[in-house]
Amino acid sequence: MSYWSSARGRRWILWALLAASYLLVNTYRLSTAVVAEELMTAFEIAGAQLGTLHASFFFVYALMQIPTGVLVDSVGPRRTAAVGGIGTNIGAVVFALAGSYPVAFAGRFLIGLSGSVIFVSILRFCASWYTAEEFGTMNGVSFAVAGAGGIVATTPFALLVGAAGWRTSVLVLAVAGFGLAISVYLFVRDSPERAGLEAIEGVPEPPRPSASESWDFLKAVVRDRLTWVVFVILFCTGGVNLTLFGLWGIPYVRQVYGTSVTVASLFTLLGGVGAVLGPPFFGWLSDRTGLRTEIVVVGGVVYTAVLALIAILGDPPLPVIAIAFFLTGGLLGSFVLTYPLIKERNPDRASGIALGTINGASFLGAAVFPSAMGLILDSYWTGELAGGARVYTTTGYRVAFGLAAGAAGLALCCSLWLHVVDDGQVA
């Protein structure tokens, strides 16, 4: 029996198409770090404006998560992801051809608006094609795709930019993205039954909720205090990681240690490697041991310590930075164990709404932290320019990492509450 004629086989092919689209979204959203200095020069902007340009993606991405949850539950992940993919790459073309800061802002905003639907579409797809026992692992594997996109957005993208320029490089990604979006529409199906296959045992296809039912589900999710504790955890940790590896990580290594952009990108690449390995590992560990909140707490302790170390020392040896970036990326896998926790607290028919609500947290954080760190760095600007980009002091970066460590500490406090007070029992 071929993979295509078996539901258990075909689901991996269809998941891979959705995952490739999501990888591209992550490449777009994290590639700003590689071209940060080029963007500052091209549009004659300062650090705070660059942070705002970078954050425009995440702000609209965060706002779209609840509507996306409603869409994937009512319309289905296939059509939602396909239309989102088309819009994402139209935005990429606008961004690549932009002649001014407002046009570039509009292009990146459209990338975020359209790309915002892809990940929740993947999770909703997994809810209909994988059993509850498999969902924790699939959640981790799907998150690993984000890390893979982060890897592509570092050294590989830096090499492409070095060879072809940032505008041509973005256009190349857009062409690939259009092909993926069309493939998703042609081949992906929302469930085995809709693909003309037998249902997978233990994965019944839930009926799509009506508008009034979706509203009732949303109210229940919003009223659950666990939703907001998880929201804060993901706001802090996801927001810091997306800011560090998507914007300020490369300028930090480049300016504090005097490396080239390509060399600096190797360090954020390590963060991407961590983000690839961490979520599947922690998902597997949780499914195997039955532990969830315990892993979240331990991850929070180490995560906070790593960021605090950089804030205190400012310029530790580069091998320490390499280890710190790898751990920061990998430990995000411990925090995403909150996704299965939220899914299990809500009906299957509301899984898209529930997961979309908390998924917006990381991206809201990624809309706030880039500009906040940019403002801190601008206050420590030396007045010096290098290639048209501002040069910041080590002290400025220490204060910026102090902000990140403070956010990590808040996430740790919420993780402890999750484990000690709630532990998934109180609605």
Sine and cosine of phi, psi and omega as CSV:
sin_phi,cos_phi,sin_psi,cos_psi,sin_omega,cos_omega
0.00,0.00,0.77,-0.64,-0.04,-1.00
-0.97,0.23,0.32,-0.95,0.05,-1.00
-0.86,0.52,-0.59,0.81,-0.10,-0.99
-0.95,0.32,-0.54,0.84,-0.06,-1.00
-1.00,0.05,-0.09,1.00,0.02,-1.00
-0.95,-0.33,0.74,-0.67,0.01,-1.00
-0.87,0.49,-0.66,0.75,0.00,-1.00
-0.93,0.36,-0.39,0.92,0.08,-1.00
-1.00,0.05,-0.73,0.68,-0.06,-1.00
-0.89,0.45,-0.53,0.85,-0.06,-1.00
-0.85,0.52,-0.52,0.85,0.02,-1.00
-0.95,0.31,-0.58,0.81,0.04,-1.00
-0.92,0.39,-0.71,0.70,-0.02,-1.00
-0.93,0.37,-0.65,0.76,0.07,-1.00
-0.86,0.51,-0.63,0.77,-0.02,-1.00
-0.89,0.45,-0.60,0.80,0.05,-1.00
-0.90,0.43,-0.72,0.69,0.04,-1.00
-0.90,0.44,-0.65,0.76,-0.02,-1.00
-0.90,0.43,-0.62,0.79,0.03,-1.00
-0.90,0.44,-0.62,0.79,0.05,-1.00
-0.91,0.42,-0.64,0.77,0.00,-1.00
-0.94,0.35,-0.59,0.81,0.07,-1.00
-0.85,0.52,-0.67,0.74,0.00,-1.00
-0.91,0.41,-0.66,0.76,0.05,-1.00
-0.85,0.53,-0.68,0.73,0.00,-1.00
-0.93,0.36,-0.53,0.85,0.09,-1.00
-0.90,0.44,-0.70,0.72,0.04,-1.00
-0.87,0.49,-0.74,0.67,-0.17,-0.99
-0.95,0.30,-0.39,0.92,-0.04,-1.00
-0.96,-0.27,-0.04,1.00,-0.08,-1.00
-0.97,0.24,-0.19,0.98,-0.05,-1.00
-0.86,0.51,-0.57,0.82,-0.04,-1.00
-0.87,0.50,-0.63,0.77,-0.03,-1.00
-0.92,0.40,-0.61,0.79,-0.08,-1.00
-0.95,-0.30,0.33,0.95,-0.07,-1.00
-0.83,0.56,-0.75,0.66,-0.05,-1.00
-0.94,0.35,-0.60,0.80,0.05,-1.00
-0.89,0.45,-0.64,0.77,0.01,-1.00
-0.93,0.37,-0.65,0.76,0.03,-1.00
-0.88,0.47,-0.60,0.80,0.01,-1.00
-0.97,0.25,-0.71,0.70,-0.08,-1.00
-0.89,0.46,-0.64,0.77,-0.08,-1.00
-0.95,-0.32,0.08,1.00,0.06,-1.00
0.80,0.60,0.85,0.52,-0.07,-1.00
-0.83,-0.55,0.34,-0.94,0.03,-1.00
-1.00,-0.10,-0.02,-1.00,-0.06,-1.00
-0.87,0.49,-0.67,0.74,-0.02,-1.00
-0.90,0.43,-0.64,0.77,0.03,-1.00
-0.93,0.37,-0.61,0.79,0.07,-1.00
-0.89,0.45,-0.67,0.75,0.04,-1.00
-0.87,0.49,-0.63,0.78,0.01,-1.00
-0.93,0.37,-0.65,0.76,0.05,-1.00
-0.88,0.48,-0.72,0.69,0.03,-1.00
-0.88,0.47,-0.67,0.75,-0.09,-1.00
-0.97,0.25,-0.32,0.95,-0.02,-1.00
-0.84,0.54,-0.59,0.80,0.07,-1.00
-0.85,0.53,-0.75,0.66,-0.17,-0.99
-0.97,0.24,-0.54,0.84,-0.02,-1.00
-0.89,0.45,-0.78,0.63,0.00,-1.00
-0.94,0.33,-0.54,0.84,0.05,-1.00
-0.85,0.52,-0.71,0.71,-0.01,-1.00
-0.91,0.42,-0.70,0.71,-0.03,-1.00
-0.90,0.44,-0.44,0.90,-0.07,-1.00
-0.99,0.11,-0.12,0.99,-0.16,-0.99
-0.93,0.37,-0.65,0.76,0.04,-1.00
-0.93,0.37,-0.74,0.67,0.11,-0.99
-0.84,0.55,-0.59,0.81,0.03,-1.00
-0.90,0.44,-0.67,0.75,0.04,-1.00
-0.85,0.52,-0.66,0.75,0.05,-1.00
-0.91,0.42,-0.66,0.75,-0.02,-1.00
-0.89,0.46,-0.75,0.67,-0.08,-1.00
-0.94,0.34,-0.46,0.89,0.06,-1.00
-0.97,0.25,-0.55,0.83,-0.10,-1.00
-0.99,-0.17,-0.64,0.77,-0.03,-1.00
-1.00,-0.06,-0.56,0.83,-0.01,-1.00
0.95,-0.33,0.50,-0.87,-0.05,-1.00
-0.93,0.38,-0.50,0.86,-0.06,-1.00
-0.88,0.47,-0.85,0.53,-0.04,-1.00
-0.92,0.38,-0.60,0.80,0.01,-1.00
-0.88,0.47,-0.72,0.70,-0.03,-1.00
-0.94,0.35,-0.60,0.80,-0.03,-1.00
-0.91,0.41,-0.73,0.68,0.02,-1.00
-0.91,0.42,-0.64,0.76,0.04,-1.00
-0.88,0.48,-0.63,0.78,0.02,-1.00
-0.90,0.44,-0.66,0.75,0.04,-1.00
-0.88,0.47,-0.74,0.67,-0.01,-1.00
-0.89,0.45,-0.62,0.79,0.01,-1.00
-0.85,0.53,-0.71,0.70,-0.09,-1.00
-0.99,0.16,-0.40,0.92,0.21,-0.98
-0.89,0.46,-0.69,0.72,0.05,-1.00
-0.87,0.49,-0.62,0.79,0.02,-1.00
-0.90,0.44,-0.63,0.78,0.03,-1.00
-0.90,0.43,-0.69,0.73,0.04,-1.00
-0.86,0.51,-0.72,0.70,-0.01,-1.00
-0.88,0.47,-0.69,0.72,-0.04,-1.00
-0.91,0.43,-0.54,0.84,-0.05,-1.00
-1.00,-0.09,0.03,1.00,-0.10,-1.00
-0.88,0.48,0.71,-0.71,0.06,-1.00
-0.97,-0.26,-0.04,1.00,-0.02,-1.00
-0.53,-0.85,0.27,-0.96,-0.01,-1.00
-0.88,0.47,-0.70,0.71,0.01,-1.00
-0.87,0.49,-0.62,0.78,0.01,-1.00
-0.94,0.35,-0.66,0.75,0.06,-1.00
-0.88,0.48,-0.66,0.75,0.04,-1.00
-0.87,0.50,-0.70,0.71,0.00,-1.00
-0.89,0.45,-0.66,0.75,0.01,-1.00
-0.90,0.44,-0.71,0.70,-0.01,-1.00
-0.93,0.36,-0.57,0.82,0.07,-1.00
-0.87,0.49,-0.68,0.73,0.01,-1.00
-0.92,0.39,-0.59,0.81,0.07,-1.00
-0.86,0.50,-0.72,0.70,0.00,-1.00
-0.92,0.39,-0.66,0.75,-0.01,-1.00
-0.87,0.50,-0.74,0.67,-0.07,-1.00
-0.98,0.17,-0.63,0.77,-0.01,-1.00
-0.94,0.34,-0.25,0.97,-0.06,-1.00
-0.90,0.44,-0.32,0.95,-0.10,-0.99
-1.00,-0.02,-0.17,0.98,-0.19,-0.98
-0.95,0.32,-0.74,0.67,-0.13,-0.99
-0.92,0.38,-0.70,0.71,0.02,-1.00
-0.90,0.44,-0.53,0.85,0.09,-1.00
-0.88,0.47,-0.64,0.77,0.04,-1.00
-0.90,0.44,-0.73,0.69,-0.02,-1.00
-0.90,0.45,-0.63,0.78,0.02,-1.00
-0.93,0.38,-0.61,0.79,0.09,-1.00
-0.87,0.50,-0.72,0.69,-0.01,-1.00
-0.89,0.45,-0.57,0.82,0.00,-1.00
-0.90,0.44,-0.43,0.90,-0.02,-1.00
-0.99,-0.16,-0.19,0.98,-0.06,-1.00
-0.87,-0.50,-0.13,0.99,-0.03,-1.00
-0.75,-0.66,0.50,-0.86,-0.02,-1.00
-0.96,0.27,0.23,-0.97,0.02,-1.00
-0.87,0.49,-0.58,0.82,0.01,-1.00
-0.93,0.36,-0.40,0.92,0.01,-1.00
-1.00,-0.04,-0.26,0.97,-0.18,-0.98
-0.92,0.40,-0.62,0.79,0.01,-1.00
-0.86,0.51,-0.69,0.72,0.03,-1.00
-0.92,0.40,-0.69,0.72,0.00,-1.00
-0.91,0.41,-0.56,0.83,0.09,-1.00
-0.86,0.51,-0.72,0.69,0.02,-1.00
-0.91,0.41,-0.68,0.73,0.01,-1.00
-0.90,0.45,-0.64,0.77,0.01,-1.00
-0.92,0.40,-0.63,0.78,0.07,-1.00
-0.91,0.42,-0.53,0.85,0.02,-1.00
-0.88,0.48,-0.46,0.89,0.05,-1.00
-0.88,0.48,-0.60,0.80,0.05,-1.00
-0.87,0.49,-0.66,0.75,0.05,-1.00
-0.90,0.44,-0.61,0.79,0.05,-1.00
-0.90,0.45,-0.65,0.76,0.08,-1.00
-0.89,0.46,-0.60,0.80,0.06,-1.00
-0.90,0.44,-0.60,0.80,0.05,-1.00
-0.91,0.42,-0.73,0.68,0.02,-1.00
-0.86,0.52,-0.56,0.83,-0.06,-1.00
-0.98,0.21,-0.07,1.00,-0.02,-1.00
-0.98,-0.21,-0.95,-0.32,-0.10,-1.00
-0.87,0.49,-0.71,0.70,0.03,-1.00
-0.85,0.53,-0.70,0.72,0.00,-1.00
-0.93,0.37,-0.61,0.80,0.03,-1.00
-0.88,0.48,-0.65,0.76,0.03,-1.00
-0.92,0.40,-0.64,0.77,0.04,-1.00
-0.90,0.43,-0.68,0.74,0.03,-1.00
-0.90,0.44,-0.66,0.75,0.02,-1.00
-0.88,0.47,-0.53,0.85,-0.03,-1.00
-1.00,0.06,-0.60,0.80,-0.15,-0.99
-0.86,-0.50,-0.18,0.98,-0.08,-1.00
1.00,-0.03,0.42,-0.91,-0.12,-0.99
-0.94,0.34,-0.57,0.82,-0.03,-1.00
-0.92,0.38,-0.75,0.67,0.02,-1.00
-0.89,0.46,-0.61,0.79,-0.01,-1.00
-0.89,0.46,-0.67,0.74,0.03,-1.00
-0.92,0.40,-0.61,0.79,0.04,-1.00
-0.90,0.43,-0.61,0.79,0.05,-1.00
-0.88,0.48,-0.69,0.73,0.04,-1.00
-0.89,0.46,-0.62,0.79,-0.03,-1.00
-0.90,0.43,-0.65,0.76,0.02,-1.00
-0.87,0.49,-0.71,0.71,0.05,-1.00
-0.89,0.46,-0.62,0.79,-0.03,-1.00
-0.91,0.42,-0.63,0.78,0.05,-1.00
-0.88,0.47,-0.65,0.76,0.03,-1.00
-0.89,0.46,-0.65,0.76,0.02,-1.00
-0.91,0.40,-0.67,0.74,-0.02,-1.00
-0.88,0.47,-0.67,0.75,0.03,-1.00
-0.91,0.42,-0.64,0.77,0.01,-1.00
-0.90,0.43,-0.63,0.78,0.05,-1.00
-0.86,0.50,-0.71,0.70,-0.02,-1.00
-0.91,0.42,-0.62,0.78,-0.08,-1.00
-0.97,0.26,-0.56,0.83,-0.20,-0.98
-0.91,-0.42,-0.55,0.83,-0.07,-1.00
-0.95,0.31,0.60,-0.80,0.12,-0.99
-0.77,-0.63,0.46,-0.89,-0.15,-0.99
-0.96,0.29,-0.36,0.93,-0.01,-1.00
-0.37,-0.93,0.29,-0.96,0.07,-1.00
-0.84,0.54,-0.62,0.79,0.00,-1.00
-0.88,0.47,-0.66,0.75,-0.01,-1.00
-0.95,0.30,-0.27,0.96,0.09,-1.00
-1.00,-0.04,0.05,1.00,-0.01,-1.00
0.98,0.21,0.39,0.92,-0.01,-1.00
-0.92,-0.39,0.25,-0.97,0.07,-1.00
-0.95,0.30,0.59,-0.81,0.02,-1.00
-0.88,0.47,0.56,-0.83,0.07,-1.00
-0.98,0.20,0.74,-0.67,-0.05,-1.00
-0.85,0.53,0.77,-0.64,0.00,-1.00
1.00,0.04,0.04,1.00,0.01,-1.00
-0.78,-0.63,0.96,0.29,0.06,-1.00
-0.94,0.34,0.55,-0.83,0.03,-1.00
-0.99,0.16,0.91,-0.41,0.00,-1.00
-0.96,0.28,0.59,-0.81,0.07,-1.00
-0.91,0.42,0.53,-0.85,-0.01,-1.00
-0.95,0.31,0.71,-0.70,-0.06,-1.00
-0.95,0.30,0.48,-0.88,0.12,-0.99
-0.97,0.24,0.13,-0.99,0.00,-1.00
-0.87,0.49,-0.67,0.74,-0.01,-1.00
-0.93,0.38,-0.60,0.80,0.04,-1.00
-0.92,0.40,-0.64,0.77,0.04,-1.00
-0.87,0.49,-0.65,0.76,0.02,-1.00
-0.90,0.43,-0.65,0.76,0.03,-1.00
-0.91,0.42,-0.66,0.75,0.04,-1.00
-0.89,0.47,-0.68,0.73,-0.01,-1.00
-0.88,0.47,-0.69,0.72,0.01,-1.00
-0.88,0.48,-0.64,0.77,0.01,-1.00
-0.91,0.41,-0.66,0.75,0.01,-1.00
-0.90,0.43,-0.71,0.71,-0.05,-1.00
-0.92,0.38,-0.54,0.84,-0.02,-1.00
-0.98,0.21,-0.24,0.97,-0.02,-1.00
-0.98,0.20,0.87,-0.49,-0.06,-1.00
-0.91,0.42,-0.45,0.90,0.05,-1.00
-0.87,0.49,-0.57,0.82,0.03,-1.00
-0.82,0.57,-0.68,0.73,-0.11,-0.99
-0.99,0.17,-0.50,0.87,0.12,-0.99
-0.90,0.43,-0.72,0.69,0.06,-1.00
-0.89,0.45,-0.63,0.77,0.00,-1.00
-0.84,0.54,-0.70,0.71,-0.01,-1.00
-0.91,0.41,-0.67,0.74,0.03,-1.00
-0.84,0.54,-0.74,0.67,-0.05,-1.00
-0.96,0.28,-0.56,0.83,0.08,-1.00
-0.84,0.54,-0.73,0.68,-0.06,-1.00
-0.96,0.29,-0.79,0.62,-0.11,-0.99
-0.97,0.25,-0.72,0.69,0.04,-1.00
-0.91,0.42,-0.65,0.76,0.00,-1.00
-0.89,0.45,-0.68,0.73,0.01,-1.00
-0.91,0.40,-0.71,0.71,-0.02,-1.00
-0.89,0.45,-0.70,0.71,-0.01,-1.00
-0.91,0.41,-0.51,0.86,0.04,-1.00
-0.96,0.26,-0.69,0.73,-0.04,-1.00
-0.91,0.41,-0.76,0.65,-0.08,-1.00
-1.00,0.04,-0.29,0.96,-0.02,-1.00
-0.99,-0.15,-0.24,0.97,-0.06,-1.00
-0.58,-0.81,-0.91,0.40,-0.24,-0.97
-1.00,-0.03,-0.16,0.99,-0.01,-1.00
-0.90,0.45,-0.72,0.70,-0.02,-1.00
-0.93,0.37,-0.75,0.66,0.08,-1.00
-0.84,0.55,-0.60,0.80,0.03,-1.00
-0.87,0.49,-0.80,0.60,-0.03,-1.00
-0.91,0.42,-0.66,0.75,-0.04,-1.00
-0.90,0.43,-0.72,0.69,-0.12,-0.99
-0.99,0.11,-0.59,0.81,-0.03,-1.00
-0.98,0.22,-0.59,0.81,-0.08,-1.00
-0.95,-0.31,-0.08,1.00,0.08,-1.00
0.94,0.33,0.54,0.84,0.00,-1.00
-1.00,-0.04,0.13,-0.99,0.14,-0.99
-0.99,0.16,0.22,-0.97,0.04,-1.00
-0.88,0.48,-0.67,0.75,-0.02,-1.00
-0.89,0.45,-0.69,0.73,0.03,-1.00
-0.91,0.42,-0.69,0.72,0.01,-1.00
-0.88,0.48,-0.57,0.82,-0.02,-1.00
-0.92,0.40,-0.37,0.93,0.04,-1.00
-0.90,0.44,-0.51,0.86,-0.01,-1.00
-0.96,0.27,-0.66,0.76,0.08,-1.00
-0.95,0.32,-0.45,0.89,0.11,-0.99
-0.88,0.48,-0.61,0.79,0.05,-1.00
-0.89,0.46,-0.59,0.81,0.10,-1.00
-0.89,0.45,-0.63,0.78,0.06,-1.00
-0.91,0.42,-0.64,0.77,0.05,-1.00
-0.88,0.47,-0.68,0.73,0.06,-1.00
-0.87,0.50,-0.66,0.75,0.01,-1.00
-0.94,0.35,-0.40,0.92,0.09,-1.00
-0.97,0.24,-0.69,0.73,-0.10,-0.99
-0.99,0.14,-0.58,0.81,-0.12,-0.99
-0.90,0.44,-0.82,0.57,-0.06,-1.00
-0.86,0.51,-0.72,0.69,0.06,-1.00
-0.89,0.46,-0.62,0.79,-0.01,-1.00
-0.90,0.44,-0.76,0.65,-0.03,-1.00
-0.93,0.36,-0.55,0.84,0.09,-1.00
-0.90,0.44,-0.71,0.71,0.05,-1.00
-0.89,0.46,-0.71,0.70,-0.02,-1.00
-0.88,0.48,-0.67,0.75,0.00,-1.00
-0.92,0.40,-0.71,0.70,0.01,-1.00
-0.90,0.44,-0.55,0.83,-0.06,-1.00
-0.98,0.20,-0.62,0.78,-0.09,-1.00
-0.99,-0.14,-0.32,0.95,-0.08,-1.00
0.98,0.18,0.07,1.00,0.00,-1.00
-1.00,0.00,0.67,-0.74,0.06,-1.00
-0.76,-0.65,-0.93,0.37,-0.08,-1.00
-0.90,0.44,-0.51,0.86,0.04,-1.00
-0.88,0.48,-0.67,0.75,0.01,-1.00
-0.93,0.37,-0.61,0.79,0.03,-1.00
-0.88,0.48,-0.68,0.73,-0.02,-1.00
-0.91,0.42,-0.75,0.67,0.00,-1.00
-0.88,0.48,-0.67,0.75,0.07,-1.00
-0.86,0.50,-0.64,0.77,0.00,-1.00
-0.90,0.44,-0.62,0.79,0.01,-1.00
-0.90,0.44,-0.76,0.65,-0.04,-1.00
-0.92,0.39,-0.66,0.75,-0.01,-1.00
-0.86,0.52,-0.72,0.69,0.00,-1.00
-0.90,0.43,-0.67,0.74,-0.02,-1.00
-0.89,0.45,-0.64,0.76,-0.02,-1.00
-0.89,0.45,-0.74,0.67,-0.01,-1.00
-0.93,0.37,-0.60,0.80,0.02,-1.00
-0.91,0.42,-0.58,0.82,0.02,-1.00
-0.87,0.49,-0.71,0.71,0.01,-1.00
-0.91,0.41,-0.65,0.76,0.00,-1.00
-0.89,0.46,-0.63,0.78,-0.05,-1.00
-0.96,0.28,-0.71,0.71,-0.08,-1.00
-1.00,0.07,-0.56,0.83,0.01,-1.00
0.99,0.16,-0.82,0.57,-0.02,-1.00
-0.69,-0.72,0.88,0.48,0.07,-1.00
-0.89,0.45,0.23,-0.97,0.01,-1.00
-0.82,0.57,0.54,-0.84,-0.06,-1.00
-0.83,0.55,-0.59,0.80,0.07,-1.00
-0.86,0.51,-0.54,0.84,0.06,-1.00
-0.92,0.40,-0.65,0.76,0.04,-1.00
-0.90,0.44,-0.64,0.77,0.02,-1.00
-0.87,0.49,-0.73,0.69,0.01,-1.00
-0.91,0.42,-0.67,0.75,-0.02,-1.00
-0.89,0.46,-0.70,0.72,0.00,-1.00
-0.91,0.41,-0.65,0.76,0.02,-1.00
-0.88,0.47,-0.72,0.69,-0.01,-1.00
-0.92,0.40,-0.64,0.76,0.00,-1.00
-0.87,0.48,-0.66,0.75,0.06,-1.00
-0.93,0.37,-0.71,0.71,-0.06,-1.00
-0.93,0.37,-0.60,0.80,-0.06,-1.00
-0.94,0.34,-0.27,0.96,0.10,-1.00
-0.85,0.52,-0.46,0.89,0.04,-1.00
-0.87,0.49,-0.48,0.88,0.04,-1.00
-0.95,0.32,-0.56,0.83,-0.05,-1.00
-0.97,0.25,-0.48,0.88,-0.03,-1.00
-0.97,0.23,-0.03,1.00,0.17,-0.99
-0.91,0.41,-0.21,0.98,0.07,-1.00
-0.94,0.33,-0.34,0.94,0.00,-1.00
-0.91,0.41,-0.78,0.62,0.06,-1.00
-0.86,0.50,-0.55,0.83,0.02,-1.00
-0.87,0.49,-0.71,0.71,0.02,-1.00
-0.93,0.37,-0.67,0.75,-0.01,-1.00
-0.86,0.51,-0.68,0.73,-0.07,-1.00
-0.95,0.33,-0.32,0.95,0.00,-1.00
-1.00,0.07,-0.06,1.00,-0.08,-1.00
-0.77,-0.63,0.41,-0.91,0.01,-1.00
-0.87,0.48,0.45,-0.89,0.02,-1.00
-0.84,0.54,-0.59,0.81,-0.03,-1.00
-0.93,0.37,-0.28,0.96,-0.02,-1.00
-0.95,-0.31,0.21,0.98,-0.10,-0.99
-0.89,0.45,-0.61,0.79,0.02,-1.00
-0.90,0.44,-0.69,0.73,0.01,-1.00
-0.90,0.43,-0.73,0.69,-0.04,-1.00
-0.89,0.45,-0.74,0.68,-0.04,-1.00
-0.95,0.33,-0.57,0.82,0.04,-1.00
-0.90,0.43,-0.60,0.80,-0.02,-1.00
-0.88,0.48,-0.73,0.68,-0.01,-1.00
-0.98,0.18,-0.43,0.90,-0.02,-1.00
-0.91,0.42,-0.44,0.90,0.02,-1.00
-0.93,0.35,-0.30,0.95,-0.11,-0.99
-0.89,0.46,-0.75,0.66,-0.03,-1.00
-0.86,0.52,-0.61,0.79,-0.09,-1.00
-0.99,0.16,-0.47,0.88,0.16,-0.99
-0.91,0.41,-0.66,0.75,0.08,-1.00
-0.88,0.48,-0.64,0.77,0.01,-1.00
-0.95,0.32,-0.24,0.97,0.11,-0.99
-1.00,0.07,-0.40,0.91,-0.07,-1.00
-1.00,-0.06,-0.74,0.68,-0.14,-0.99
-0.92,0.40,-0.60,0.80,0.01,-1.00
-0.86,0.51,-0.72,0.70,0.00,-1.00
-0.93,0.35,-0.62,0.79,0.02,-1.00
-0.89,0.46,-0.71,0.71,0.03,-1.00
-0.94,0.35,-0.57,0.82,0.05,-1.00
-0.89,0.45,-0.64,0.77,0.04,-1.00
-0.90,0.43,-0.66,0.75,0.05,-1.00
-0.88,0.48,-0.74,0.68,-0.03,-1.00
-0.90,0.43,-0.64,0.77,0.02,-1.00
-0.87,0.49,-0.53,0.85,0.01,-1.00
-0.95,0.32,-0.26,0.97,0.06,-1.00
-0.93,-0.38,0.38,0.92,0.02,-1.00
-0.93,0.38,0.71,-0.71,-0.03,-1.00
-0.98,0.20,-0.20,0.98,-0.14,-0.99
1.00,0.01,-0.11,0.99,-0.03,-1.00
-1.00,-0.02,0.57,-0.82,0.08,-1.00
-0.88,-0.48,0.61,-0.79,0.08,-1.00
-0.78,-0.63,0.94,-0.34,-0.04,-1.00
0.90,0.43,0.48,0.88,-0.01,-1.00
1.00,0.04,-0.10,0.99,-0.01,-1.00
-0.97,-0.24,0.52,-0.86,0.00,-1.00
-0.94,0.33,0.57,-0.82,0.05,-1.00
-0.96,-0.28,0.80,-0.60,-0.05,-1.00
-0.94,-0.33,0.38,-0.93,-0.06,-1.00
-1.00,0.08,0.30,-0.95,0.08,-1.00
-0.89,0.46,-0.60,0.80,0.04,-1.00
-0.88,0.48,-0.65,0.76,0.03,-1.00
-0.87,0.49,-0.68,0.73,0.02,-1.00
-0.93,0.38,-0.57,0.82,0.05,-1.00
-0.88,0.47,-0.69,0.73,0.01,-1.00
-0.91,0.41,-0.64,0.77,0.02,-1.00
-0.89,0.45,-0.68,0.73,0.05,-1.00
-0.94,0.35,-0.45,0.90,0.11,-0.99
-0.89,0.45,-0.64,0.77,0.08,-1.00
-0.87,0.49,-0.69,0.72,0.01,-1.00
-0.89,0.46,-0.66,0.75,0.01,-1.00
-0.91,0.41,-0.61,0.79,0.06,-1.00
-0.89,0.45,-0.65,0.76,0.05,-1.00
-0.90,0.44,-0.65,0.76,0.03,-1.00
-0.89,0.46,-0.63,0.78,0.04,-1.00
-0.89,0.46,-0.63,0.77,0.05,-1.00
-0.90,0.44,-0.67,0.75,0.05,-1.00
-0.88,0.47,-0.62,0.79,0.03,-1.00
-0.89,0.45,-0.68,0.73,0.04,-1.00
-0.86,0.51,-0.68,0.73,0.02,-1.00
-0.92,0.40,-0.59,0.81,0.04,-1.00
-0.90,0.44,-0.65,0.76,0.04,-1.00
-0.90,0.44,-0.65,0.76,0.06,-1.00
-0.88,0.48,-0.69,0.72,-0.01,-1.00
-0.85,0.53,-0.65,0.76,-0.04,-1.00
-0.98,0.17,-0.73,0.69,-0.15,-0.99
-0.99,0.12,-0.69,0.72,-0.11,-0.99
-1.00,0.03,-0.73,0.68,-0.14,-0.99
-0.99,-0.15,-0.87,0.49,-0.06,-1.00
0.79,0.61,0.56,0.83,0.10,-0.99
0.97,0.24,0.21,0.98,-0.09,-1.00
-0.97,-0.25,-0.46,0.89,-0.11,-0.99
-0.99,-0.14,0.79,-0.62,0.00,-1.00
-1.00,-0.05,0.00,0.00,0.00,0.00
